[in-house]
Amino acid sequence: EVQLAESGGGLAKPGGSLRLSCEASGFTFSDYTMNWVRQAPGKGLEWVSSISRTSSYIFYADSVRGRFTISRDNAKNAMFVQMNSLRGEDTAVYYCAVSQRSIGSFDIWGPGTVVSVSS
Amino acid sequence: DIQMTQSPSSLSASIGDRVTITCQASQDINNYLNWYQQKPGKAPKVLIYDASNLETGVPSRFSGTSSATDFTFTISNLQPEDFATYYCQQYDSLPYTFGQGTKLEMK
């Protein structure tokens, strides 16, 4: 069974940093593009970042480019996002999702981890 | 960026009803569109992929159609477990974008 599990969320101050992790199981992790998608409280879904199988291609939403860095470790079946210079508008549930069918299709999601940015 | 205009934003319906949600893309997305269901406190789940294909294990009362840049999601014979929020999402080009969501509530 495909499973994704995010961790690393918590409370950070504006300007602070957090590193989220996504651990994968039940599929060949190195075969698929991985993604981060977030959802602010009471709001809709927003794509954040994607990383290709071998990390050759990395993409970011304009809202996080220059502040967030996505990475992956295929040997550990894990993906990460380093979030720096956090802002209040980064407060959200952060989901990792795998694109198994098509790149950009978020086929399986983790349960999410909560990030709160507040002073 | 491709804008996905989803309507309505909310919808009240009864068990057994047929409900329809629409999504309009601001440009051609080559049917690279998913429909997701999200229940409170849970992650979204794909119901329809490539505009009209039913995800494995999803009941056949869910369906999707397309016509150029207009996409329709239909639930026939609404069941109690279908009350949730639904989103469309295009994956034709970056940045990947979602519709605003439709909250389906019990009448």
Interface residues (C-beta under 8 A of the other chain):
Chain A: G44 L45 E46 W47 S50 F59 A61 D62 Y95 R101 S102 I103 G104 S105 F106 D107 W109 G110 P111 G112
Chain B: Y32 N34 Y36 Q38 K42 A43 P44 K45 V46 Y49 D50 Y87 Q89 Y91 D92 L94 P95 Y96 T97 F98 G99 Q100 G101
